[in-house]
Amino acid sequence: MRWCLPVGRVVVRGRSMLPTLRDGDRLIVRYGAAPVPGRLAVVRLPGGPPLSVKRLAFAHEDGWWVERDNPQEGTDSWLVGAIPADDVVAVVWLRYRPLRRAGPIRRPSPPP
């Protein structure tokens, strides 16, 4: 018997993950997938919107340190600290819309 993780769909709202993700991007996520540093994840941030997409920076004794890709927008662990491991809801698998940018999500290259 093959084990399958439940999947879901997420719509990105806001600019905190620019340039990697844009407002309106549609993602496929895997619930229950193991968090991996550097990957994107759907997380619960304290005092923030119900759910947010952030980058998993590293495992911390208090949970996960998460970061935004756009330092001028949004909230991340630099403002709220590490989030509990249980607040990592899902791991992003791929973008399916817009079609011209569909596929696995690559980490942006650092600026020159």
Secondary structure, DSSP 8 states (H G I E B T S, - for coil): ------EEEEE--SSTTTTTS-TT-EEEEEET----TTSEEEE--TTS-S-EEEEEEEEETTEEEEE-S-TTSS--HHHH--B-GGGEEEEEEEEEESGGG-BS--------
